[in-house]
Amino acid sequence: MANKRKRNAQSKANKKQKLVEEAVVEKEPSPEPQLEDVLPVSLPGKWTNKQKVLIFCSRGVSYKGRHFVKDLLNLMPHAKTDVKLDKKCNLLMVNEICEMKTCNKCIYLECRKKRDLYMWVANSPHGPSALFNVENLNMMEELKFMGNCLKSSRPVLSFDSSFDEEPHLQLLKELFTQVFGTPRYHPKSQPFVDHVLNFTYLDGRIWFRNYQISEENGDLVEIGPRFTLALSRIFSGSFGGPVLYVNEHYQSPNLVRRNQRKAGEEKYISKVLAKNSRQQRKSDHTFHRDSTEAVFQSIE
């Protein structure tokens, strides 16, 4: 009995001491939160979508191609770059470069005749890959639009409804989604969505636009860059292999320039033929004067 009384008295004393300590803690002012104690907007999660894109170009590319590479690197935080590739090298070497850079997607810009810019979009090393001709290229610094977005933020990919109609466009949609879409929880990305990458299929070409989401109601302001992709071919492999699709309406820049020169030649030829026909119709023979016309003239 004595032991029980001692235990009860000791437990009561402990309870009283705890109540006194809690009252003291309540009276003390709470310390101000420090910067290290503030939680981020979104807690870091597990990075599962390990998509990495290699963006580089060939030697001899123009200044527009170099600035275009910089714009793509600014838009895609999950992208890497490398030195320029020699034109004499086989394109299959790009797969080895992607393997060394631990990248499974690739955007390779190839310049031909120092004026034509081609873009390869490939899934390395197993494919598929697509070859485009870049037209109407305008960079960010050239456009000087009012739109602006946070660097390394994740975009919203917007595709036209025509991408769901034909099989080759469905394939391109999936390829663009994997290449241009920034993976969630990527270490170099920001947890914000403040711009839209728009892909529109019109007149046999793919039109690319980049917009800022300026207001909550969905108002958009263009940022840049802007360009047009004319599809040439789709290959089953990476930078080669069997051809899956050939664009019948595609005209190479060489053919376009040849048709323009031919139209000018036809205009010159028609002008020369018209001049020759006028000279043929023109006669050098003149009518002789009749000698009897002077009979009826009066003499003053």
Salt bridges, closest charged atoms under 4 A:
ASP82 OD1 - LYS101 NZ 3.99
GLU110 OE1 - ARG112 NH2 3.47
ASP116 OD2 - ARG257 NH2 3.06
GLU135 OE1 - ARG205 NE 2.78
ASP164 OD1 - LYS173 NZ 3.12
GLU166 OE1 - HIS168 ND1 3.30
ASP194 OD1 - HIS195 ND1 3.19
GLU222 OE2 - ARG209 NE 3.84
GLU222 OE1 - ARG226 NH2 2.81
